[in-house]
Amino acid sequence: MIPNLRLRDLFVETAEEFGIPYPFDSLDRGETDSGAIHLHRQGVPNLVVAVPTRHIHSHAGIIHRQDYDQTVELVTAVIKKLNAETVAHLTE
């Protein structure tokens, strides 16, 4: 999956604006639906935003509540910034 760099930058800028920590990570293998979505038609801007989770593929994944809260805060802040102009810029 190749993230949309403008969308990534929007998330990074928003995280820095609100003082929300944002770890970057990349995996050598594995996949999400995002890998197929970004190829759809002319391409769909997308990005994987995930809460760090231990034992993610088990019946009892473990997260830190603060990580969850900060992820919700970041996604909410980005959504509030989305308007027609911002979305159009992502696909230029």
OpenMM code with the backbone's topology and positions (N, CA, C; nanometers):
from openmm import Vec3, app, unit

residues = "MET ILE PRO ASN LEU ARG LEU ARG ASP LEU PHE VAL GLU THR ALA GLU GLU PHE GLY ILE PRO TYR PRO PHE ASP SER LEU ASP ARG GLY GLU THR ASP SER GLY ALA ILE HIS LEU HIS ARG GLN GLY VAL PRO ASN LEU VAL VAL ALA VAL PRO THR ARG HIS ILE HIS SER HIS ALA GLY ILE ILE HIS ARG GLN ASP TYR ASP GLN THR VAL GLU LEU VAL THR ALA VAL ILE LYS LYS LEU ASN ALA GLU THR VAL ALA HIS LEU THR GLU".split()
positions = [
    Vec3(0.0847, -0.1172, 0.0000),
    Vec3(0.0000, 0.0000, 0.0000),
    Vec3(0.0890, 0.1231, 0.0000),
    Vec3(0.0645, 0.2098, -0.0921),
    Vec3(0.1400, 0.3344, -0.1001),
    Vec3(0.0483, 0.4464, -0.0525),
    Vec3(0.0794, 0.5088, 0.0601),
    Vec3(-0.0113, 0.6115, 0.1124),
    Vec3(-0.0108, 0.7367, 0.0262),
    Vec3(-0.1231, 0.8054, 0.0272),
    Vec3(-0.1325, 0.9350, -0.0384),
    Vec3(-0.0496, 1.0335, 0.0446),
    Vec3(0.0530, 1.0914, -0.0142),
    Vec3(0.1446, 1.1763, 0.0621),
    Vec3(0.0784, 1.3040, 0.1121),
    Vec3(-0.0147, 1.3580, 0.0352),
    Vec3(-0.0840, 1.4790, 0.0817),
    Vec3(-0.1736, 1.4473, 0.2012),
    Vec3(-0.2375, 1.3321, 0.1985),
    Vec3(-0.3194, 1.2909, 0.3126),
    Vec3(-0.2304, 1.2635, 0.4337),
    Vec3(-0.1173, 1.1973, 0.4104),
    Vec3(-0.0223, 1.1744, 0.5189),
    Vec3(0.0228, 1.3059, 0.5795),
    Vec3(0.0564, 1.4016, 0.4943),
    Vec3(0.1016, 1.5317, 0.5430),
    Vec3(-0.0079, 1.6028, 0.6224),
    Vec3(-0.1333, 1.5883, 0.5787),
    Vec3(-0.2450, 1.6486, 0.6523),
    Vec3(-0.2531, 1.5896, 0.7929),
    Vec3(-0.2359, 1.4592, 0.8048),
    Vec3(-0.2379, 1.3954, 0.9368),
    Vec3(-0.1193, 1.4407, 1.0217),
    Vec3(-0.0009, 1.4464, 0.9625),
    Vec3(0.1187, 1.4875, 1.0375),
    Vec3(0.1054, 1.6328, 1.0831),
    Vec3(0.0648, 1.7208, 0.9935),
    Vec3(0.0490, 1.8625, 1.0292),
    Vec3(-0.0562, 1.8797, 1.1386),
    Vec3(-0.1645, 1.8055, 1.1297),
    Vec3(-0.2697, 1.8144, 1.2310),
    Vec3(-0.2201, 1.7613, 1.3644),
    Vec3(-0.1481, 1.6510, 1.3624),
    Vec3(-0.0932, 1.5953, 1.4868),
    Vec3(0.0012, 1.6955, 1.5525),
    Vec3(0.0870, 1.7585, 1.4729),
    Vec3(0.1798, 1.8558, 1.5292),
    Vec3(0.1063, 1.9797, 1.5799),
    Vec3(0.0040, 2.0228, 1.5082),
    Vec3(-0.0743, 2.1391, 1.5494),
    Vec3(-0.1404, 2.1166, 1.6858),
    Vec3(-0.1900, 1.9954, 1.7096),
    Vec3(-0.2598, 1.9646, 1.8342),
    Vec3(-0.1715, 1.8943, 1.9372),
    Vec3(-0.0447, 1.8755, 1.9061),
    Vec3(0.0469, 1.8106, 2.0004),
    Vec3(0.0152, 1.6638, 2.0247),
    Vec3(-0.0306, 1.5956, 1.9212),
    Vec3(-0.0661, 1.4545, 1.9323),
    Vec3(0.0506, 1.3714, 1.8794),
    Vec3(0.1037, 1.2799, 1.9602),
    Vec3(0.2132, 1.1961, 1.9117),
    Vec3(0.1671, 1.1053, 1.7972),
    Vec3(0.2551, 1.0816, 1.7014),
    Vec3(0.2194, 0.9972, 1.5865),
    Vec3(0.3391, 0.9127, 1.5458),
    Vec3(0.3455, 0.7914, 1.5894),
    Vec3(0.4568, 0.7048, 1.5482),
    Vec3(0.4372, 0.6580, 1.4042),
    Vec3(0.5457, 0.6526, 1.3288),
    Vec3(0.5424, 0.5959, 1.1941),
    Vec3(0.5905, 0.4524, 1.2035),
    Vec3(0.5336, 0.3679, 1.1227),
    Vec3(0.5779, 0.2293, 1.1192),
    Vec3(0.5525, 0.1758, 0.9791),
    Vec3(0.6303, 0.0822, 0.9389),
    Vec3(0.6050, 0.0128, 0.8127),
    Vec3(0.6318, -0.1350, 0.8355),
    Vec3(0.5578, -0.2161, 0.7656),
    Vec3(0.5703, -0.3602, 0.7808),
    Vec3(0.6252, -0.4204, 0.6520),
    Vec3(0.7103, -0.5194, 0.6669),
    Vec3(0.7667, -0.5864, 0.5504),
    Vec3(0.6637, -0.6749, 0.4811),
    Vec3(0.5645, -0.7194, 0.5571),
    Vec3(0.4611, -0.8045, 0.4991),
    Vec3(0.3297, -0.7798, 0.5704),
    Vec3(0.2276, -0.8423, 0.5204),
    Vec3(0.0948, -0.8184, 0.5748),
    Vec3(0.0224, -0.7198, 0.4864),
    Vec3(-0.1074, -0.7064, 0.5092),
    Vec3(-0.1828, -0.6150, 0.4245),
    Vec3(-0.3103, -0.5706, 0.4943),
    Vec3(-0.3659, -0.4645, 0.4411),
    Vec3(-0.4965, -0.4163, 0.4836),
    Vec3(-0.5786, -0.3927, 0.3578),
    Vec3(-0.7054, -0.3647, 0.3734),
    Vec3(-0.7893, -0.3318, 0.2581),
    Vec3(-0.7390, -0.2066, 0.1870),
    Vec3(-0.6625, -0.1261, 0.2575),
    Vec3(-0.6098, -0.0038, 0.2000),
    Vec3(-0.5228, -0.0318, 0.0771),
    Vec3(-0.4578, -0.1468, 0.0762),
    Vec3(-0.3732, -0.1826, -0.0371),
    Vec3(-0.4496, -0.1932, -0.1676),
    Vec3(-0.5729, -0.2412, -0.1619),
    Vec3(-0.6565, -0.2502, -0.2821),
    Vec3(-0.7300, -0.1197, -0.3089),
    Vec3(-0.7707, -0.0512, -0.2028),
    Vec3(-0.8491, 0.0707, -0.2186),
    Vec3(-0.7694, 0.1797, -0.2904),
    Vec3(-0.6420, 0.1909, -0.2606),
    Vec3(-0.5659, 0.3003, -0.3225),
    Vec3(-0.5464, 0.2800, -0.4723),
    Vec3(-0.5776, 0.1617, -0.5245),
    Vec3(-0.5655, 0.1334, -0.6677),
    Vec3(-0.6980, 0.1481, -0.7428),
    Vec3(-0.8068, 0.1673, -0.6723),
    Vec3(-0.9394, 0.1695, -0.7335),
    Vec3(-0.9532, 0.2849, -0.8334),
    Vec3(-0.9981, 0.2534, -0.9522),
    Vec3(-1.0184, 0.3498, -1.0608),
    Vec3(-0.8958, 0.4389, -1.0786),
    Vec3(-0.9108, 0.5680, -1.0530),
    Vec3(-0.7984, 0.6605, -1.0686),
    Vec3(-0.7131, 0.6680, -0.9425),
    Vec3(-0.7477, 0.5916, -0.8435),
    Vec3(-0.6763, 0.5941, -0.7164),
    Vec3(-0.7579, 0.6681, -0.6117),
    Vec3(-0.7635, 0.6134, -0.4941),
    Vec3(-0.8392, 0.6734, -0.3851),
    Vec3(-0.7407, 0.7099, -0.2750),
    Vec3(-0.7333, 0.8375, -0.2396),
    Vec3(-0.6408, 0.8753, -0.1320),
    Vec3(-0.6781, 0.8022, -0.0034),
    Vec3(-0.5848, 0.7296, 0.0521),
    Vec3(-0.6104, 0.6631, 0.1793),
    Vec3(-0.4811, 0.6467, 0.2556),
    Vec3(-0.4979, 0.6117, 0.3788),
    Vec3(-0.3859, 0.6027, 0.4717),
    Vec3(-0.4286, 0.5074, 0.5815),
    Vec3(-0.3373, 0.4290, 0.6313),
    Vec3(-0.3697, 0.3420, 0.7435),
    Vec3(-0.3373, 0.4173, 0.8721),
    Vec3(-0.4401, 0.4369, 0.9534),
    Vec3(-0.4234, 0.4979, 1.0854),
    Vec3(-0.4639, 0.3897, 1.1841),
    Vec3(-0.3712, 0.3447, 1.2646),
    Vec3(-0.3985, 0.2311, 1.3521),
    Vec3(-0.3570, 0.2607, 1.4953),
    Vec3(-0.4279, 0.2007, 1.5864),
    Vec3(-0.3921, 0.2083, 1.7271),
    Vec3(-0.2902, 0.0968, 1.7528),
    Vec3(-0.1737, 0.1294, 1.8090),
    Vec3(-0.0769, 0.0243, 1.8393),
    Vec3(-0.1427, -0.0827, 1.9280),
    Vec3(-0.1335, -0.2084, 1.8827),
    Vec3(-0.2016, -0.3174, 1.9517),
    Vec3(-0.1089, -0.4366, 1.9663),
    Vec3(-0.1046, -0.4896, 2.0851),
    Vec3(-0.0294, -0.6123, 2.1111),
    Vec3(-0.1244, -0.7298, 2.0913),
    Vec3(-0.0787, -0.8359, 2.0305),
    Vec3(-0.1576, -0.9575, 2.0044),
    Vec3(-0.2799, -0.9260, 1.9171),
    Vec3(-0.2585, -0.8495, 1.8102),
    Vec3(-0.3705, -0.7988, 1.7297),
    Vec3(-0.4529, -0.9088, 1.6632),
    Vec3(-0.3938, -1.0205, 1.6302),
    Vec3(-0.4697, -1.1266, 1.5630),
    Vec3(-0.5151, -1.2360, 1.6587),
    Vec3(-0.5232, -1.2038, 1.7843),
    Vec3(-0.5740, -1.2997, 1.8816),
    Vec3(-0.7128, -1.2539, 1.9268),
    Vec3(-0.7752, -1.3302, 2.0118),
    Vec3(-0.9073, -1.2930, 2.0620),
    Vec3(-0.8992, -1.1869, 2.1716),
    Vec3(-0.7784, -1.1493, 2.2117),
    Vec3(-0.7649, -1.0517, 2.3203),
    Vec3(-0.6509, -0.9549, 2.2911),
    Vec3(-0.6703, -0.8672, 2.1907),
    Vec3(-0.5712, -0.7649, 2.1632),
    Vec3(-0.5618, -0.6685, 2.2806),
    Vec3(-0.4447, -0.6141, 2.3014),
    Vec3(-0.4229, -0.5238, 2.4149),
    Vec3(-0.3759, -0.3888, 2.3606),
    Vec3(-0.4472, -0.2826, 2.4019),
    Vec3(-0.4083, -0.1473, 2.3634),
    Vec3(-0.3933, -0.0627, 2.4888),
    Vec3(-0.3220, 0.0461, 2.4734),
    Vec3(-0.3116, 0.1446, 2.5812),
    Vec3(-0.4211, 0.2473, 2.5574),
    Vec3(-0.5009, 0.2750, 2.6569),
    Vec3(-0.6149, 0.3650, 2.6406),
    Vec3(-0.5731, 0.5014, 2.5866),
    Vec3(-0.4589, 0.5521, 2.6284),
    Vec3(-0.4117, 0.6820, 2.5814),
    Vec3(-0.3852, 0.6782, 2.4301),
    Vec3(-0.3301, 0.5682, 2.3800),
    Vec3(-0.3087, 0.5552, 2.2357),
    Vec3(-0.4418, 0.5622, 2.1609),
    Vec3(-0.5418, 0.4939, 2.2132),
    Vec3(-0.6747, 0.4955, 2.1531),
    Vec3(-0.7320, 0.6378, 2.1526),
    Vec3(-0.7283, 0.7025, 2.2678),
    Vec3(-0.7833, 0.8383, 2.2794),
    Vec3(-0.7132, 0.9362, 2.1857),
    Vec3(-0.5813, 0.9252, 2.1746),
    Vec3(-0.5067, 1.0152, 2.0868),
    Vec3(-0.5361, 0.9874, 1.9400),
    Vec3(-0.5569, 0.8620, 1.9052),
    Vec3(-0.5932, 0.8280, 1.7673),
    Vec3(-0.7292, 0.8857, 1.7324),
    Vec3(-0.8253, 0.8722, 1.8227),
    Vec3(-0.9585, 0.9299, 1.8012),
    Vec3(-0.9490, 1.0817, 1.7887),
    Vec3(-0.8691, 1.1437, 1.8737),
    Vec3(-0.8521, 1.2893, 1.8689),
    Vec3(-0.7937, 1.3331, 1.7348),
    Vec3(-0.6929, 1.2606, 1.6868),
    Vec3(-0.6288, 1.2957, 1.5604),
    Vec3(-0.7248, 1.2788, 1.4423),
    Vec3(-0.7912, 1.1650, 1.4354),
    Vec3(-0.8829, 1.1408, 1.3240),
    Vec3(-0.9966, 1.2436, 1.3262),
    Vec3(-1.0480, 1.2744, 1.4435),
    Vec3(-1.1546, 1.3743, 1.4557),
    Vec3(-1.1070, 1.5113, 1.4082),
    Vec3(-0.9863, 1.5501, 1.4467),
    Vec3(-0.9323, 1.6798, 1.4060),
    Vec3(-0.9131, 1.6864, 1.2551),
    Vec3(-0.8679, 1.5774, 1.1938),
    Vec3(-0.8500, 1.5760, 1.0485),
    Vec3(-0.9853, 1.5840, 0.9786),
    Vec3(-1.0826, 1.5096, 1.0271),
    Vec3(-1.2159, 1.5130, 0.9655),
    Vec3(-1.2730, 1.6540, 0.9688),
    Vec3(-1.2507, 1.7259, 1.0784),
    Vec3(-1.3015, 1.8633, 1.0890),
    Vec3(-1.2366, 1.9568, 0.9870),
    Vec3(-1.1186, 1.9213, 0.9382),
    Vec3(-1.0496, 2.0038, 0.8390),
    Vec3(-1.0926, 1.9730, 0.6955),
    Vec3(-1.1632, 1.8629, 0.6760),
    Vec3(-1.1983, 1.8226, 0.5403),
    Vec3(-1.3141, 1.9060, 0.4871),
    Vec3(-1.2865, 1.9741, 0.3794),
    Vec3(-1.3891, 2.0475, 0.3050),
    Vec3(-1.3615, 2.0202, 0.1574),
    Vec3(-1.4426, 2.0749, 0.0701),
    Vec3(-1.4289, 2.0464, -0.0731),
    Vec3(-1.2898, 2.0816, -0.1251),
    Vec3(-1.2368, 2.1941, -0.0816),
    Vec3(-1.1048, 2.2377, -0.1287),
    Vec3(-0.9946, 2.1425, -0.0810),
    Vec3(-1.0000, 2.1036, 0.0451),
    Vec3(-0.8984, 2.0135, 0.1004),
    Vec3(-0.9038, 1.8782, 0.0324),
    Vec3(-1.0223, 1.8249, 0.0133),
    Vec3(-1.0371, 1.6943, -0.0519),
    Vec3(-0.9900, 1.7020, -0.1970),
    Vec3(-1.0241, 1.8086, -0.2660),
    Vec3(-0.9783, 1.8244, -0.4047),
    Vec3(-0.8260, 1.8280, -0.4110),
    Vec3(-0.7630, 1.8926, -0.3152),
    Vec3(-0.6162, 1.9010, -0.3123),
    Vec3(-0.5528, 1.7635, -0.2958),
    Vec3(-0.6197, 1.6731, -0.2270),
    Vec3(-0.5660, 1.5394, -0.2065),
    Vec3(-0.5588, 1.4600, -0.3355),
    Vec3(-0.6444, 1.4922, -0.4310),
    Vec3(-0.6521, 1.4153, -0.5537),
    Vec3(-0.5952, 1.4859, -0.6756),
    Vec3(-0.5368, 1.6026, -0.6569),
    Vec3(-0.4779, 1.6765, -0.7703),
    Vec3(-0.3591, 1.6026, -0.8263),
] * unit.nanometer
topology = app.Topology()
chain = topology.addChain("A")
for resn in residues:
    res = topology.addResidue(resn, chain)
    for name in ("N", "CA", "C"):
        topology.addAtom(name, app.Element.getBySymbol(name[0]), res)
